[in-house]
Every structure is written in C-alpha cells, then in structure tokens.
Amino acid sequence: MKVAVTGATGFIGSSMALYLRDRGCQVTAFSRKEALIDDLRAIAIDFTNITALQKQLKDVEAVVHLAGLAHRLENKYSLDDYIRANVDTTISLAIAAKSMGVRRFIFVSSISVNGDNTNGREPFLEDDVPNPTTFYGRSKLCAEKGLVDVLSGSETDFIILRPPLIYGPRCRGNFRLLLKLASSMPLLPFGSLKGKKAMMYIENFLDAVWQSLHSNEAANQLFLVSDSETLSLEEIIAILMEQLHGSKLRNFPFSSNVLRQIALMLGRLSQWNKFTSSLEVNSTKFCRVVNWNPTVNSRKGIALSVRDN
C-alpha cells in the first residue's frame, strides 16, 4: 500500500511514517521542510498548491493527515492562523486526494472538538454536541466539516479520529512537562488530585490508524480513540515518580484548595483548572466497529515513556 503521511517530522508523524514503512507500506512523507526521518526522506510541500499536491499523490492509496498548528502554541497565534494551518490545508489536501482517486483519507482531529473537560458528566462520545473552547479545537471542528463536505459521495472515503493527549518516548507537550516536573522534584504535592485523564500511548495510536487503513466497516465515520483505561492525575504522577525515584510515596496528598489558591495568586488559575479537570473518553464504538483493542495498557505505556525518554 502506498500511503502519504503529513506532519511527518513531528513526534506522532515521524512515528507514523516509520511504523507504516516497517509494515511494508510505501510511504510518502510530507513536512514543512525537507528532512530525513531515519532513512526516510520527508518532502517539503505547500498545502495551498493543489497542483503540487496532486503530483505527489499520484498512485497514493491512503492519506494520514497529521499536519497542523498545535494547541500548545495557542497563546502565540490567532484564530485565523489556526484556520489557515488546520482547516485550509485539510480542505486543499482533501480536494487533491479526491481528484487523484485516493481510496481513504484518515484525518487526525482532536478530543478538543468535544470540549476541554468532563467534570460532572459521563465520558465524551461521538454523538455529543461539539463544544470546542479553544482556537485549536474550533479549527479542528471546522476541518472535520470541510473534509466531510469535500469527500462525501466521492470514491475517496474518510475516517476522522479524535484522540486525547498522545504520549510516549520523547514526546512533547503536556506529558513532557509533567515528566520534567516529576524528574526534577523528589517530592510532589499532587496526591489529592483525582481528575481522570484520558490519554493514548503512541503505539496504541499507530496501531489504531493501521487498523483504520484496513477496515471497510470504518469508512466515512467519526471515532473517539484512547487507551483502554483512564487513570487519575494522582495515579499518573505516582507511576512517574515510582519509575523515576522508586517510590509511590513521593507524590503526597496536599490540599487541592490551597494549591488552587496558589495558582490564583500566581495568575495561573486557568492552567491549574485545565491541569486538574477530568477528561474522559469512551472509545467503545471504535473498538467494536474495527474489532480493535489497545495492546499497551496505560501503566505500561507510562513506564515505557519514562524508560525510553
């Protein structure tokens, strides 16, 4: 199978390109700049140039679209920036894929489309009314709608995946920050934080995409995907501390109200609320339709992330 992977120099994209290559796929890797990923060369591509995209998609059977502007950069960019990076590129790529007869288009969206927390409610589901609260989430929702508009009724089918935080060895973003915090501090006061955090280990995500590439039943559907278990923030930090320092007791319980007041005084209340809130995902539909289950549980995934970091 010939597969095009966008965003191929990022943490997820590079892992995806090499994963597919190692399973016998002929991979065309797209990125903002030319680069080598192991021995795979990534091609610099202009997503506004549909003619150039069509040329690169010749004989491609499937597209895995990961490129975009990440949520962790939101303070630096406007909504228009996010629309250009996450919506316009998706629509251009979908138009090119459709015109070149690409069989399947897998778009990696985000659980941010559903909302930023599940405090006081059941885990997110596919049929929940979208409630994005950030530029990133709003742009991903717009990209989903644009993709469906372009590809509906065509010979190119689509699959939309909304994962939560994806973590693993050498990952970036919030998990990386938490790992750095746990590495640098012999004691942490977060033992009282019970908010549940859906995450997805990189190998589980790669396998979910692999199964999506080969599932006829999944065509033209939206799925939430995640690890099979959801740990509390207290449990996540305890596992990190045990792996790093050899003791669960290093994450001790301290008053969450006091910690919240400290965050307020430091002007970090918004970040604190996001850090401590619950975000749970029900991925039963994907597991049922694709006949898939994550191969790595969260506890093992966190341990592997620490060991191989």
ZADO-1210 file (C-alpha; in nm, 4 decimals, padded with zeros to 6 digits):
<atoms>
<atom x="00.0000" y="00.0000" z="00.0000" code="MET" pos="1"/>
<atom x="00.1232" y="00.3486" z="-00.0865" code="LYS" pos="2"/>
<atom x="00.0442" y="00.5927" z="00.1946" code="VAL" pos="3"/>
<atom x="00.1060" y="00.9667" z="00.2304" code="ALA" pos="4"/>
<atom x="00.1725" y="01.0946" z="00.5833" code="VAL" pos="5"/>
<atom x="00.1607" y="01.4677" z="00.6568" code="THR" pos="6"/>
<atom x="00.3331" y="01.6324" z="00.9515" code="GLY" pos="7"/>
<atom x="00.5987" y="01.3663" z="00.9166" code="ALA" pos="8"/>
<atom x="00.8697" y="01.5359" z="01.1219" code="THR" pos="9"/>
<atom x="00.6588" y="01.5735" z="01.4374" code="GLY" pos="10"/>
<atom x="00.6508" y="01.3293" z="01.7290" code="PHE" pos="11"/>
<atom x="00.3404" y="01.1489" z="01.6007" code="ILE" pos="12"/>
<atom x="00.4076" y="01.1969" z="01.2303" code="GLY" pos="13"/>
<atom x="00.7607" y="01.0590" z="01.2340" code="SER" pos="14"/>
<atom x="00.6461" y="00.7605" z="01.4395" code="SER" pos="15"/>
<atom x="00.3613" y="00.7021" z="01.1949" code="MET" pos="16"/>
<atom x="00.5789" y="00.7229" z="00.8843" code="ALA" pos="17"/>
<atom x="00.8317" y="00.4720" z="01.0204" code="LEU" pos="18"/>
<atom x="00.5594" y="00.2432" z="01.1596" code="TYR" pos="19"/>
<atom x="00.3894" y="00.2190" z="00.8204" code="LEU" pos="20"/>
<atom x="00.7217" y="00.1756" z="00.6396" code="ARG" pos="21"/>
<atom x="00.8179" y="-00.1092" z="00.8720" code="ASP" pos="22"/>
<atom x="00.4888" y="-00.2817" z="00.7876" code="ARG" pos="23"/>
<atom x="00.5620" y="-00.2833" z="00.4201" code="GLY" pos="24"/>
<atom x="00.3924" y="00.0376" z="00.3086" code="CYS" pos="25"/>
<atom x="00.5488" y="00.2669" z="00.0517" code="GLN" pos="26"/>
<atom x="00.5435" y="00.5935" z="00.2455" code="VAL" pos="27"/>
<atom x="00.5436" y="00.9441" z="00.1017" code="THR" pos="28"/>
<atom x="00.6242" y="01.1771" z="00.3902" code="ALA" pos="29"/>
<atom x="00.5203" y="01.5448" z="00.3807" code="PHE" pos="30"/>
<atom x="00.6531" y="01.8174" z="00.6096" code="SER" pos="31"/>
<atom x="00.7092" y="02.1934" z="00.6136" code="ARG" pos="32"/>
<atom x="01.0801" y="02.1432" z="00.5372" code="LYS" pos="33"/>
<atom x="01.2786" y="01.8669" z="00.3775" code="GLU" pos="34"/>
<atom x="01.4199" y="01.6325" z="00.6397" code="ALA" pos="35"/>
<atom x="01.5438" y="01.2810" z="00.6990" code="LEU" pos="36"/>
<atom x="01.3378" y="01.0588" z="00.9291" code="ILE" pos="37"/>
<atom x="01.5690" y="00.7668" z="00.9941" code="ASP" pos="38"/>
<atom x="01.6376" y="00.6781" z="00.6279" code="ASP" pos="39"/>
<atom x="01.3041" y="00.8127" z="00.5016" code="LEU" pos="40"/>
<atom x="01.3146" y="01.1495" z="00.3261" code="ARG" pos="41"/>
<atom x="01.0331" y="01.3927" z="00.4037" code="ALA" pos="42"/>
<atom x="00.9256" y="01.6166" z="00.1153" code="ILE" pos="43"/>
<atom x="00.8579" y="01.9861" z="00.1705" code="ALA" pos="44"/>
<atom x="00.5061" y="02.0587" z="00.0470" code="ILE" pos="45"/>
<atom x="00.2929" y="02.3713" z="00.0020" code="ASP" pos="46"/>
<atom x="-00.0627" y="02.2793" z="00.1016" code="PHE" pos="47"/>
<atom x="-00.2018" y="02.5825" z="-00.0850" code="THR" pos="48"/>
<atom x="-00.0713" y="02.4406" z="-00.4146" code="ASN" pos="49"/>
<atom x="-00.3261" y="02.1784" z="-00.5165" code="ILE" pos="50"/>
<atom x="-00.1390" y="02.1007" z="-00.8397" code="THR" pos="51"/>
<atom x="00.1757" y="02.0157" z="-00.6422" code="ALA" pos="52"/>
<atom x="-00.0289" y="01.8037" z="-00.4025" code="LEU" pos="53"/>
<atom x="-00.1867" y="01.6155" z="-00.6921" code="GLN" pos="54"/>
<atom x="00.1564" y="01.5381" z="-00.8345" code="LYS" pos="55"/>
<atom x="00.2763" y="01.3960" z="-00.5027" code="GLN" pos="56"/>
<atom x="-00.0447" y="01.1942" z="-00.4529" code="LEU" pos="57"/>
<atom x="-00.0138" y="01.0054" z="-00.7811" code="LYS" pos="58"/>
<atom x="-00.0864" y="00.6355" z="-00.7134" code="ASP" pos="59"/>
<atom x="-00.1283" y="00.7018" z="-00.3400" code="VAL" pos="60"/>
<atom x="-00.3964" y="00.4773" z="-00.1893" code="GLU" pos="61"/>
<atom x="-00.4374" y="00.6415" z="00.1504" code="ALA" pos="62"/>
<atom x="-00.3576" y="00.9671" z="00.3281" code="VAL" pos="63"/>
<atom x="-00.2923" y="01.0015" z="00.7003" code="VAL" pos="64"/>
<atom x="-00.3258" y="01.3734" z="00.7729" code="HIS" pos="65"/>
<atom x="-00.1430" y="01.4842" z="01.0884" code="LEU" pos="66"/>
<atom x="-00.0010" y="01.8225" z="00.9882" code="ALA" pos="67"/>
<atom x="-00.1303" y="02.1326" z="01.1601" code="GLY" pos="68"/>
<atom x="-00.0801" y="02.4017" z="01.4204" code="LEU" pos="69"/>
<atom x="-00.0646" y="02.2510" z="01.7691" code="ALA" pos="70"/>
<atom x="-00.2747" y="02.3560" z="02.0674" code="HIS" pos="71"/>
<atom x="00.0260" y="02.4214" z="02.2896" code="ARG" pos="72"/>
<atom x="00.1112" y="02.7260" z="02.0744" code="LEU" pos="73"/>
<atom x="-00.2300" y="02.8897" z="02.1113" code="GLU" pos="74"/>
<atom x="-00.1075" y="03.1946" z="02.3026" code="ASN" pos="75"/>
<atom x="00.1104" y="03.2907" z="02.0068" code="LYS" pos="76"/>
<atom x="-00.1448" y="03.2661" z="01.7261" code="TYR" pos="77"/>
<atom x="-00.4883" y="03.3974" z="01.6271" code="SER" pos="78"/>
<atom x="-00.7953" y="03.2018" z="01.5207" code="LEU" pos="79"/>
<atom x="-00.7186" y="03.2996" z="01.1602" code="ASP" pos="80"/>
<atom x="-00.3742" y="03.1406" z="01.1951" code="ASP" pos="81"/>
<atom x="-00.5353" y="02.8187" z="01.3161" code="TYR" pos="82"/>
<atom x="-00.7899" y="02.8249" z="01.0340" code="ILE" pos="83"/>
<atom x="-00.5147" y="02.8621" z="00.7740" code="ARG" pos="84"/>
<atom x="-00.2984" y="02.5889" z="00.9256" code="ALA" pos="85"/>
<atom x="-00.5628" y="02.3346" z="01.0250" code="ASN" pos="86"/>
<atom x="-00.8654" y="02.3980" z="00.8030" code="VAL" pos="87"/>
<atom x="-00.7376" y="02.5305" z="00.4716" code="ASP" pos="88"/>
<atom x="-00.4619" y="02.2684" z="00.4489" code="THR" pos="89"/>
<atom x="-00.7077" y="01.9859" z="00.5212" code="THR" pos="90"/>
<atom x="-00.9512" y="02.1037" z="00.2554" code="ILE" pos="91"/>
<atom x="-00.6759" y="02.1504" z="-00.0064" code="SER" pos="92"/>
<atom x="-00.5365" y="01.8057" z="00.0650" code="LEU" pos="93"/>
<atom x="-00.8840" y="01.6502" z="00.0505" code="ALA" pos="94"/>
<atom x="-00.9540" y="01.8152" z="-00.2871" code="ILE" pos="95"/>
<atom x="-00.6235" y="01.6864" z="-00.4241" code="ALA" pos="96"/>
<atom x="-00.6801" y="01.3374" z="-00.2814" code="ALA" pos="97"/>
<atom x="-01.0297" y="01.3204" z="-00.4283" code="LYS" pos="98"/>
<atom x="-00.9110" y="01.4306" z="-00.7735" code="SER" pos="99"/>
<atom x="-00.6318" y="01.1707" z="-00.7713" code="MET" pos="100"/>
<atom x="-00.8542" y="00.8805" z="-00.6698" code="GLY" pos="101"/>
<atom x="-00.7040" y="00.8237" z="-00.3248" code="VAL" pos="102"/>
<atom x="-00.9058" y="00.5433" z="-00.1634" code="ARG" pos="103"/>
<atom x="-00.9007" y="00.6564" z="00.2004" code="ARG" pos="104"/>
<atom x="-00.8352" y="00.9785" z="00.3891" code="PHE" pos="105"/>
<atom x="-00.7656" y="00.9459" z="00.7631" code="ILE" pos="106"/>
<atom x="-00.7890" y="01.2794" z="00.9406" code="PHE" pos="107"/>
<atom x="-00.6434" y="01.3025" z="01.2899" code="VAL" pos="108"/>
<atom x="-00.8566" y="01.5567" z="01.4703" code="SER" pos="109"/>
<atom x="-00.8667" y="01.6049" z="01.8487" code="SER" pos="110"/>
<atom x="-01.0835" y="01.5398" z="02.1523" code="ILE" pos="111"/>
<atom x="-01.0684" y="01.9174" z="02.1949" code="SER" pos="112"/>
<atom x="-01.3582" y="01.9263" z="01.9481" code="VAL" pos="113"/>
<atom x="-01.5799" y="01.7714" z="02.2155" code="ASN" pos="114"/>
<atom x="-01.4662" y="02.0114" z="02.4875" code="GLY" pos="115"/>
<atom x="-01.1937" y="02.0682" z="02.7442" code="ASP" pos="116"/>
<atom x="-01.3272" y="01.8608" z="03.0358" code="ASN" pos="117"/>
<atom x="-01.5831" y="01.6051" z="03.1502" code="THR" pos="118"/>
<atom x="-01.6235" y="01.7396" z="03.5017" code="ASN" pos="119"/>
<atom x="-01.9577" y="01.6226" z="03.6413" code="GLY" pos="120"/>
<atom x="-02.0588" y="01.4283" z="03.3311" code="ARG" pos="121"/>
<atom x="-02.0098" y="01.0961" z="03.1533" code="GLU" pos="122"/>
<atom x="-01.7097" y="01.0410" z="02.9230" code="PRO" pos="123"/>
<atom x="-01.7207" y="01.2003" z="02.5786" code="PHE" pos="124"/>
<atom x="-01.8931" y="01.0108" z="02.2963" code="LEU" pos="125"/>
<atom x="-01.9016" y="01.0527" z="01.9184" code="GLU" pos="126"/>
<atom x="-02.2606" y="01.1812" z="01.9133" code="ASP" pos="127"/>
<atom x="-02.2070" y="01.4510" z="02.1754" code="ASP" pos="128"/>
<atom x="-02.2697" y="01.8050" z="02.0515" code="VAL" pos="129"/>
<atom x="-01.9233" y="01.9540" z="01.9820" code="PRO" pos="130"/>
<atom x="-01.8157" y="02.2161" z="02.2324" code="ASN" pos="131"/>
<atom x="-01.4629" y="02.3355" z="02.1477" code="PRO" pos="132"/>
<atom x="-01.3377" y="02.6092" z="02.3791" code="THR" pos="133"/>
<atom x="-01.0041" y="02.6913" z="02.2117" code="THR" pos="134"/>
<atom x="-00.8867" y="02.8158" z="01.8727" code="PHE" pos="135"/>
<atom x="-00.7291" y="02.4751" z="01.8192" code="TYR" pos="136"/>
<atom x="-01.0489" y="02.2841" z="01.8938" code="GLY" pos="137"/>
<atom x="-01.2608" y="02.5186" z="01.6822" code="ARG" pos="138"/>
<atom x="-01.0236" y="02.4850" z="01.3879" code="SER" pos="139"/>
<atom x="-01.0246" y="02.1054" z="01.4122" code="LYS" pos="140"/>
<atom x="-01.4050" y="02.1016" z="01.4083" code="LEU" pos="141"/>
<atom x="-01.4075" y="02.3281" z="01.1014" code="CYS" pos="142"/>
<atom x="-01.1548" y="02.0985" z="00.9346" code="ALA" pos="143"/>
<atom x="-01.3736" y="01.7953" z="01.0040" code="GLU" pos="144"/>
<atom x="-01.6756" y="01.9659" z="00.8474" code="LYS" pos="145"/>
<atom x="-01.4734" y="02.0814" z="00.5464" code="GLY" pos="146"/>
<atom x="-01.3362" y="01.7315" z="00.4922" code="LEU" pos="147"/>
<atom x="-01.6822" y="01.5755" z="00.5005" code="VAL" pos="148"/>
<atom x="-01.8164" y="01.8366" z="00.2584" code="ASP" pos="149"/>
<atom x="-01.5371" y="01.7679" z="00.0080" code="VAL" pos="150"/>
<atom x="-01.5342" y="01.3878" z="00.0242" code="LEU" pos="151"/>
<atom x="-01.8979" y="01.2918" z="00.0835" code="SER" pos="152"/>
<atom x="-02.0342" y="01.0952" z="-00.2110" code="GLY" pos="153"/>
<atom x="-01.6921" y="01.0540" z="-00.3722" code="SER" pos="154"/>
<atom x="-01.4786" y="00.7460" z="-00.4255" code="GLU" pos="155"/>
<atom x="-01.2435" y="00.8704" z="-00.1515" code="THR" pos="156"/>
<atom x="-01.3818" y="00.7684" z="00.1863" code="ASP" pos="157"/>
<atom x="-01.2773" y="00.9280" z="00.5142" code="PHE" pos="158"/>
<atom x="-01.2189" y="00.8325" z="00.8748" code="ILE" pos="159"/>
<atom x="-01.1983" y="01.1003" z="01.1437" code="ILE" pos="160"/>
<atom x="-01.0152" y="01.0113" z="01.4648" code="LEU" pos="161"/>
<atom x="-01.0329" y="01.2258" z="01.7789" code="ARG" pos="162"/>
<atom x="-00.7596" y="01.1167" z="02.0212" code="PRO" pos="163"/>
<atom x="-00.6804" y="01.2722" z="02.3592" code="PRO" pos="164"/>
<atom x="-00.3217" y="01.3525" z="02.4568" code="LEU" pos="165"/>
<atom x="-00.0846" y="01.1120" z="02.2781" code="ILE" pos="166"/>
<atom x="00.2245" y="01.0265" z="02.4801" code="TYR" pos="167"/>
<atom x="00.5325" y="00.8116" z="02.4510" code="GLY" pos="168"/>
<atom x="00.9125" y="00.8198" z="02.4497" code="PRO" pos="169"/>
<atom x="01.0496" y="01.1627" z="02.3501" code="ARG" pos="170"/>
<atom x="00.7011" y="01.3115" z="02.3221" code="CYS" pos="171"/>
<atom x="00.6342" y="01.6826" z="02.3535" code="ARG" pos="172"/>
<atom x="00.3567" y="01.8876" z="02.5085" code="GLY" pos="173"/>
<atom x="00.1880" y="01.8444" z="02.8461" code="ASN" pos="174"/>
<atom x="00.3087" y="01.4921" z="02.9163" code="PHE" pos="175"/>
<atom x="00.6663" y="01.6042" z="02.8553" code="ARG" pos="176"/>
<atom x="00.6191" y="01.8921" z="03.1006" code="LEU" pos="177"/>
<atom x="00.4773" y="01.6559" z="03.3632" code="LEU" pos="178"/>
<atom x="00.7677" y="01.4181" z="03.3114" code="LEU" pos="179"/>
<atom x="01.0174" y="01.7022" z="03.3539" code="LYS" pos="180"/>
<atom x="00.8430" y="01.8125" z="03.6730" code="LEU" pos="181"/>
<atom x="00.8486" y="01.4611" z="03.8154" code="ALA" pos="182"/>
<atom x="01.2145" y="01.4203" z="03.7161" code="SER" pos="183"/>
<atom x="01.3279" y="01.7424" z="03.8812" code="SER" pos="184"/>
<atom x="01.1347" y="01.7175" z="04.2087" code="MET" pos="185"/>
<atom x="01.1953" y="01.4459" z="04.4705" code="PRO" pos="186"/>
<atom x="00.8513" y="01.5199" z="04.6218" code="LEU" pos="187"/>
<atom x="00.5295" y="01.6430" z="04.4599" code="LEU" pos="188"/>
<atom x="00.2121" y="01.7623" z="04.6378" code="PRO" pos="189"/>
<atom x="-00.0419" y="01.6246" z="04.3904" code="PHE" pos="190"/>
<atom x="-00.1601" y="01.3126" z="04.5713" code="GLY" pos="191"/>
<atom x="-00.5073" y="01.4594" z="04.6224" code="SER" pos="192"/>
<atom x="-00.5809" y="01.5285" z="04.2552" code="LEU" pos="193"/>
<atom x="-00.8491" y="01.2828" z="04.1437" code="LYS" pos="194"/>
<atom x="-00.9343" y="01.4204" z="03.7991" code="GLY" pos="195"/>
<atom x="-00.9393" y="01.1410" z="03.5378" code="LYS" pos="196"/>
<atom x="-00.7191" y="01.1950" z="03.2328" code="LYS" pos="197"/>
<atom x="-00.7760" y="01.0089" z="02.9063" code="ALA" pos="198"/>
<atom x="-00.4511" y="00.9555" z="02.7167" code="MET" pos="199"/>
<atom x="-00.3275" y="00.7345" z="02.4351" code="MET" pos="200"/>
<atom x="00.0093" y="00.5636" z="02.4149" code="TYR" pos="201"/>
<atom x="00.1806" y="00.6226" z="02.0809" code="ILE" pos="202"/>
<atom x="00.1982" y="00.2530" z="01.9881" code="GLU" pos="203"/>
<atom x="-00.1747" y="00.2164" z="02.0538" code="ASN" pos="204"/>
<atom x="-00.2464" y="00.5154" z="01.8327" code="PHE" pos="205"/>
<atom x="-00.0275" y="00.3867" z="01.5494" code="LEU" pos="206"/>
<atom x="-00.1997" y="00.0501" z="01.5654" code="ASP" pos="207"/>
<atom x="-00.5428" y="00.2188" z="01.5650" code="ALA" pos="208"/>
<atom x="-00.4513" y="00.4026" z="01.2437" code="VAL" pos="209"/>
<atom x="-00.3168" y="00.0820" z="01.0914" code="TRP" pos="210"/>
<atom x="-00.6452" y="-00.0939" z="01.1626" code="GLN" pos="211"/>
<atom x="-00.8352" y="00.2053" z="01.0242" code="SER" pos="212"/>
<atom x="-00.6471" y="00.1775" z="00.6971" code="LEU" pos="213"/>
<atom x="-00.7742" y="-00.1771" z="00.6527" code="HIS" pos="214"/>
<atom x="-01.1280" y="-00.1655" z="00.7928" code="SER" pos="215"/>
<atom x="-01.4139" y="-00.1448" z="00.5424" code="ASN" pos="216"/>
<atom x="-01.6621" y="-00.1058" z="00.8272" code="GLU" pos="217"/>
<atom x="-01.4951" y="00.2143" z="00.9492" code="ALA" pos="218"/>
<atom x="-01.5401" y="00.4070" z="00.6242" code="ALA" pos="219"/>
<atom x="-01.6992" y="00.7521" z="00.6452" code="ASN" pos="220"/>
<atom x="-01.7239" y="00.7507" z="01.0230" code="GLN" pos="221"/>
<atom x="-01.6025" y="00.9543" z="01.3197" code="LEU" pos="222"/>
<atom x="-01.4373" y="00.7816" z="01.6163" code="PHE" pos="223"/>
<atom x="-01.3027" y="00.8735" z="01.9565" code="LEU" pos="224"/>
<atom x="-00.9918" y="00.6706" z="02.0394" code="VAL" pos="225"/>
<atom x="-00.7939" y="00.6294" z="02.3605" code="SER" pos="226"/>
<atom x="-00.6181" y="00.3808" z="02.5860" code="ASP" pos="227"/>
<atom x="-00.8389" y="00.1160" z="02.7432" code="SER" pos="228"/>
<atom x="-00.8131" y="00.2600" z="03.0954" code="GLU" pos="229"/>
<atom x="-00.8312" y="00.6125" z="03.2301" code="THR" pos="230"/>
<atom x="-00.6077" y="00.6976" z="03.5244" code="LEU" pos="231"/>
<atom x="-00.6420" y="00.9839" z="03.7687" code="SER" pos="232"/>
<atom x="-00.3788" y="01.2552" z="03.7729" code="LEU" pos="233"/>
<atom x="-00.2725" y="01.1231" z="04.1128" code="GLU" pos="234"/>
<atom x="-00.2167" y="00.7768" z="03.9622" code="GLU" pos="235"/>
<atom x="-00.0286" y="00.9102" z="03.6593" code="ILE" pos="236"/>
<atom x="00.2106" y="01.1107" z="03.8767" code="ILE" pos="237"/>
<atom x="00.2536" y="00.8204" z="04.1189" code="ALA" pos="238"/>
<atom x="00.3592" y="00.5920" z="03.8311" code="ILE" pos="239"/>
<atom x="00.6013" y="00.8559" z="03.7022" code="LEU" pos="240"/>
<atom x="00.7526" y="00.9053" z="04.0474" code="MET" pos="241"/>
<atom x="00.7848" y="00.5316" z="04.1025" code="GLU" pos="242"/>
<atom x="00.9621" y="00.4884" z="03.7685" code="GLN" pos="243"/>
<atom x="01.1904" y="00.7865" z="03.8274" code="LEU" pos="244"/>
<atom x="01.2576" y="00.7651" z="04.2004" code="HIS" pos="245"/>
<atom x="01.1442" y="00.4192" z="04.3066" code="GLY" pos="246"/>
<atom x="00.8643" y="00.5214" z="04.5414" code="SER" pos="247"/>
<atom x="00.4924" y="00.5933" z="04.5103" code="LYS" pos="248"/>
<atom x="00.5069" y="00.7856" z="04.8376" code="LEU" pos="249"/>
<atom x="00.6926" y="01.0732" z="04.6714" code="ARG" pos="250"/>
<atom x="00.3599" y="01.2093" z="04.5429" code="ASN" pos="251"/>
<atom x="00.1947" y="01.3091" z="04.8710" code="PHE" pos="252"/>
<atom x="-00.1583" y="01.4468" z="04.9237" code="PRO" pos="253"/>
<atom x="-00.1813" y="01.8199" z="04.9856" code="PHE" pos="254"/>
<atom x="-00.4933" y="02.0366" z="04.9989" code="SER" pos="255"/>
<atom x="-00.6168" y="02.0952" z="04.6443" code="SER" pos="256"/>
<atom x="-00.7890" y="02.4148" z="04.7625" code="ASN" pos="257"/>
<atom x="-00.4588" y="02.5564" z="04.8865" code="VAL" pos="258"/>
<atom x="-00.2883" y="02.4621" z="04.5601" code="LEU" pos="259"/>
<atom x="-00.5688" y="02.6311" z="04.3697" code="ARG" pos="260"/>
<atom x="-00.5233" y="02.9495" z="04.5712" code="GLN" pos="261"/>
<atom x="-00.1502" y="02.9444" z="04.4988" code="ILE" pos="262"/>
<atom x="-00.2263" y="02.9103" z="04.1270" code="ALA" pos="263"/>
<atom x="-00.4681" y="03.2031" z="04.1550" code="LEU" pos="264"/>
<atom x="-00.2059" y="03.4240" z="04.3223" code="MET" pos="265"/>
<atom x="00.0459" y="03.3339" z="04.0510" code="LEU" pos="266"/>
<atom x="-00.2010" y="03.4189" z="03.7751" code="GLY" pos="267"/>
<atom x="-00.2136" y="03.0553" z="03.6644" code="ARG" pos="268"/>
<atom x="-00.5702" y="02.9644" z="03.7581" code="LEU" pos="269"/>
<atom x="-00.6750" y="02.8807" z="03.4023" code="SER" pos="270"/>
<atom x="-00.3801" y="02.6432" z="03.3591" code="GLN" pos="271"/>
<atom x="-00.4476" y="02.4917" z="03.7003" code="TRP" pos="272"/>
<atom x="-00.8126" y="02.4269" z="03.6209" code="ASN" pos="273"/>
<atom x="-00.7171" y="02.2564" z="03.2948" code="LYS" pos="274"/>
<atom x="-00.4438" y="02.0567" z="03.4693" code="PHE" pos="275"/>
<atom x="-00.6758" y="01.9260" z="03.7421" code="THR" pos="276"/>
<atom x="-01.0002" y="01.8763" z="03.5469" code="SER" pos="277"/>
<atom x="-01.1255" y="01.5399" z="03.4261" code="SER" pos="278"/>
<atom x="-01.1229" y="01.4478" z="03.0597" code="LEU" pos="279"/>
<atom x="-01.2610" y="01.1021" z="02.9899" code="GLU" pos="280"/>
<atom x="-01.3257" y="00.9356" z="02.6550" code="VAL" pos="281"/>
<atom x="-01.5471" y="00.6424" z="02.5606" code="ASN" pos="282"/>
<atom x="-01.3810" y="00.4650" z="02.2663" code="SER" pos="283"/>
<atom x="-01.6185" y="00.1651" z="02.2651" code="THR" pos="284"/>
<atom x="-01.7504" y="00.2440" z="01.9168" code="LYS" pos="285"/>
<atom x="-01.4079" y="00.2270" z="01.7541" code="PHE" pos="286"/>
<atom x="-01.3178" y="-00.0947" z="01.9355" code="CYS" pos="287"/>
<atom x="-01.6463" y="-00.2540" z="01.8234" code="ARG" pos="288"/>
<atom x="-01.6510" y="-00.1383" z="01.4605" code="VAL" pos="289"/>
<atom x="-01.2834" y="-00.2057" z="01.3886" code="VAL" pos="290"/>
<atom x="-01.2569" y="-00.5077" z="01.6215" code="ASN" pos="291"/>
<atom x="-00.9631" y="-00.3448" z="01.7986" code="TRP" pos="292"/>
<atom x="-00.8234" y="-00.3224" z="02.1487" code="ASN" pos="293"/>
<atom x="-00.5182" y="-00.1284" z="02.2678" code="PRO" pos="294"/>
<atom x="-00.2167" y="-00.3552" z="02.3021" code="THR" pos="295"/>
<atom x="-00.0394" y="-00.1486" z="02.5724" code="VAL" pos="296"/>
<atom x="-00.2156" y="-00.0512" z="02.8944" code="ASN" pos="297"/>
<atom x="-00.1650" y="00.2958" z="03.0379" code="SER" pos="298"/>
<atom x="00.0539" y="00.1900" z="03.3280" code="ARG" pos="299"/>
<atom x="00.2940" y="00.0091" z="03.0965" code="LYS" pos="300"/>
<atom x="00.2823" y="00.2957" z="02.8454" code="GLY" pos="301"/>
<atom x="00.3830" y="00.5499" z="03.1103" code="ILE" pos="302"/>
<atom x="00.6644" y="00.3229" z="03.2304" code="ALA" pos="303"/>
<atom x="00.7927" y="00.2778" z="02.8756" code="LEU" pos="304"/>
<atom x="00.7785" y="00.6524" z="02.8170" code="SER" pos="305"/>
<atom x="00.9999" y="00.7127" z="03.1188" code="VAL" pos="306"/>
<atom x="01.2418" y="00.4305" z="03.0431" code="ARG" pos="307"/>
<atom x="01.2952" y="00.5245" z="02.6777" code="ASP" pos="308"/>
<atom x="01.2822" y="00.9006" z="02.7181" code="ASN" pos="309"/>
</atoms>
